[in-house]
Amino acid sequence: MNNKKNNKKIFIVIGVVVILAIIVALIIFNMNKNTSIEAEESSKNEEYTTLLKDVVKIGDYIDYKPVDEKFSMTNEQTGTSETSFQTGEYDGGWRIMYNDNEKGLQIISTRGVTQWLTLSGKFGYNNMVDTLNDFCNHYANNKNVAVSGRCLGSNPTSPSDTSGTEEHFSAGALKVADENYKYDLDTINQYSLHSPGEKTLLASRYTDVKDDLNRYCIRTISTSGDLSNDSNVLYFTATTQEIETGVKTYYGMDTNTGLPSNGYVRPVITLKQDIKIKEGDGTKDNPYILAE
């Protein structure tokens, strides 16, 4: 009887030892596998030595791909109904727009990633810069190579909306016009970075007075490539309370009702400074491939 019990204990001990040995072997195998993978990746990274910023020129083509992501813009941002978008639906290219110490390394989509982002009314006008920048920042979601995104027409060194406001007797605070668009527009004109045939939205405001109405507009680039300041009125108010009363009576509507405006949106993406080139020569048919 004792021999049977002892044999049983021995078998149990042996089983435990075998199981522990298997576990240890699996741990060692996985450690070696991970070490091998890390060494392989390190070897690949060391294989590429040329920094993108050291060789690219403005206008060169880059093979950049955002991560496929679905996102929405709310009615508080746009002044219209909530709309969903998909970054993976854009299948166009990217080109170098800036490469200097002040602005960093920035690329722009070769054409609009969408034409269905609509802005309207007071919300659309007041929020337009932050709304457009937020929209475009979704296209900078490939964090292996990208830092941030902004909309064409915003300040390339400080894209956040810092515009002041002016008070209107019934509409409250309204953002004032700016000239931030000039930086990007000058570069686009100089290096032929237009998107032909597309009306492109600029993250920049324009205001004027016409027919006794204050008009609050979003600047655009026309289909022919020219700057268009006043063709897209997002919001309007009467110049005086008396005229506003007449406008309301005449139109049978509140003058706070805005006019919808949409156009193509072109993101500008800031890349990391230490990105290296895997292959390519920067031409349209052979764009630079990034070593992610």
SVG drawing of the C-alpha trace seen along z (x, -y; Angstrom):
<svg xmlns="http://www.w3.org/2000/svg" viewBox="-43 -102 65 104">
<polyline fill="none" stroke="black" stroke-width="0.4" points="0.0,0.0 2.7,-2.5 4.6,-1.7 1.5,-2.6 1.1,-5.9 4.8,-6.7 4.6,-5.8 1.6,-8.1 3.5,-11.0 6.5,-10.4 4.2,-10.6 2.7,-13.8 6.0,-15.4 7.3,-14.3 4.2,-15.7 4.6,-19.0 8.3,-19.2 7.4,-18.4 4.7,-21.1 7.1,-23.7 9.8,-22.7 7.3,-23.3 6.3,-26.7 10.0,-27.7 10.7,-26.6 7.8,-28.6 8.9,-31.7 12.4,-31.4 11.1,-30.8 8.9,-33.9 11.8,-36.0 14.1,-34.8 11.4,-35.5 10.7,-39.0 14.5,-39.7 14.8,-38.5 11.9,-40.7 13.3,-43.7 16.7,-43.1 15.2,-42.7 13.2,-46.0 16.3,-47.8 18.3,-46.5 15.6,-47.8 15.6,-51.2 19.4,-51.4 19.2,-50.5 17.6,-53.8 19.8,-56.8 18.6,-59.7 16.3,-62.1 13.4,-63.3 13.9,-67.0 17.5,-66.9 16.5,-66.1 13.0,-67.2 12.0,-70.3 8.6,-72.1 6.3,-70.4 7.9,-66.9 5.4,-64.0 5.2,-61.9 3.5,-58.6 1.6,-59.3 -1.4,-57.3 -3.6,-58.3 -5.0,-55.4 -8.5,-54.5 -10.8,-56.2 -14.5,-57.1 -15.3,-60.4 -18.1,-63.0 -18.4,-66.8 -21.2,-68.0 -23.8,-70.7 -22.2,-72.9 -19.0,-72.9 -20.5,-73.4 -23.9,-75.1 -25.6,-72.3 -26.5,-68.7 -23.9,-66.2 -22.0,-64.6 -19.7,-61.5 -16.5,-61.1 -13.9,-58.3 -10.3,-59.1 -9.6,-56.0 -11.9,-57.2 -9.2,-59.6 -7.0,-57.9 -5.0,-61.0 -1.4,-61.9 0.5,-64.4 3.1,-67.1 5.7,-69.0 4.4,-72.5 7.0,-73.7 10.4,-72.6 12.1,-75.1 13.0,-75.7 10.0,-78.0 7.2,-75.9 8.8,-72.5 8.1,-69.7 4.5,-70.1 2.7,-68.2 -0.6,-69.0 -3.1,-66.8 -2.9,-67.0 -6.7,-67.6 -9.6,-67.9 -10.3,-64.9 -14.0,-65.8 -16.4,-68.3 -19.2,-67.5 -18.1,-69.5 -20.8,-72.2 -20.6,-75.3 -23.5,-77.6 -24.8,-80.4 -23.2,-82.0 -21.8,-78.7 -20.3,-77.8 -18.8,-81.3 -17.4,-81.7 -16.1,-78.2 -14.8,-77.8 -11.1,-77.9 -11.2,-75.4 -13.7,-73.2 -11.7,-73.0 -8.4,-72.4 -10.1,-69.7 -11.4,-68.0 -8.0,-68.0 -6.2,-66.8 -8.0,-63.5 -5.9,-63.0 -2.7,-63.2 -3.6,-60.1 -0.7,-58.1 1.4,-58.8 4.4,-56.8 5.2,-59.8 2.7,-62.6 2.6,-65.2 -0.6,-67.2 -2.9,-68.4 -4.5,-71.7 -6.6,-73.2 -5.3,-75.0 -5.5,-78.8 -4.8,-78.7 -1.6,-80.2 1.1,-77.6 3.1,-78.3 0.1,-78.9 -3.1,-77.4 -5.3,-77.7 -8.0,-80.3 -6.9,-83.5 -9.2,-85.9 -10.8,-88.7 -14.5,-89.5 -16.8,-92.4 -20.2,-92.9 -23.4,-93.2 -26.6,-94.6 -28.6,-91.4 -26.1,-88.7 -23.7,-89.1 -20.0,-88.4 -18.8,-87.7 -15.3,-86.9 -13.4,-89.5 -11.7,-89.0 -8.1,-87.8 -5.4,-87.5 -3.9,-84.2 -4.6,-82.7 -1.9,-84.7 0.9,-82.4 -0.5,-79.3 -1.9,-81.1 1.5,-82.7 3.1,-79.2 0.4,-77.6 0.8,-80.3 4.5,-80.2 4.9,-76.4 1.8,-75.6 0.1,-73.5 -3.4,-74.3 -6.2,-71.7 -7.5,-72.5 -11.3,-72.5 -12.1,-72.5 -13.5,-75.3 -11.4,-74.9 -12.2,-76.2 -9.7,-78.3 -9.6,-78.5 -9.8,-82.3 -12.6,-84.9 -13.7,-87.8 -16.3,-90.5 -17.9,-93.3 -21.0,-95.5 -23.4,-95.2 -27.0,-96.4 -27.2,-97.4 -26.1,-94.0 -23.0,-93.0 -21.8,-89.8 -19.6,-87.2 -17.8,-85.0 -15.3,-82.1 -12.5,-82.7 -12.1,-80.2 -9.9,-79.4 -12.1,-79.3 -12.1,-76.5 -9.7,-78.6 -7.3,-79.0 -8.1,-82.6 -8.8,-83.9 -12.5,-84.4 -13.4,-86.5 -17.1,-87.2 -18.8,-84.4 -19.5,-82.3 -21.5,-84.2 -22.1,-82.0 -24.0,-84.6 -25.4,-88.1 -26.8,-90.8 -28.4,-94.1 -26.3,-97.2 -28.8,-98.9 -31.7,-97.8 -34.2,-99.7 -32.9,-97.9 -32.9,-94.6 -36.6,-95.0 -37.4,-95.7 -35.3,-92.8 -37.2,-90.4 -40.5,-91.7 -39.5,-91.6 -37.9,-88.1 -40.2,-86.7 -37.2,-85.3 -34.7,-85.9 -31.5,-87.5 -29.5,-85.1 -30.3,-82.4 -27.2,-81.6 -26.4,-80.5 -24.9,-77.0 -21.5,-76.8 -19.4,-73.8 -16.3,-73.2 -13.3,-70.9 -11.1,-70.6 -7.4,-70.1 -5.5,-69.1 -1.9,-70.2 0.0,-67.6 3.1,-68.3 5.5,-65.4 8.2,-64.3 11.6,-65.8 13.4,-62.5 11.4,-60.7 13.7,-58.8 13.3,-57.9 12.8,-54.2 12.8,-54.7 11.5,-57.0 12.7,-60.2 9.8,-62.6 8.3,-62.7 4.6,-62.1 5.1,-58.6 7.8,-57.7 6.9,-59.5 9.1,-59.3 8.2,-56.2 8.6,-56.9 10.4,-54.5 7.8,-54.2"/>
</svg>
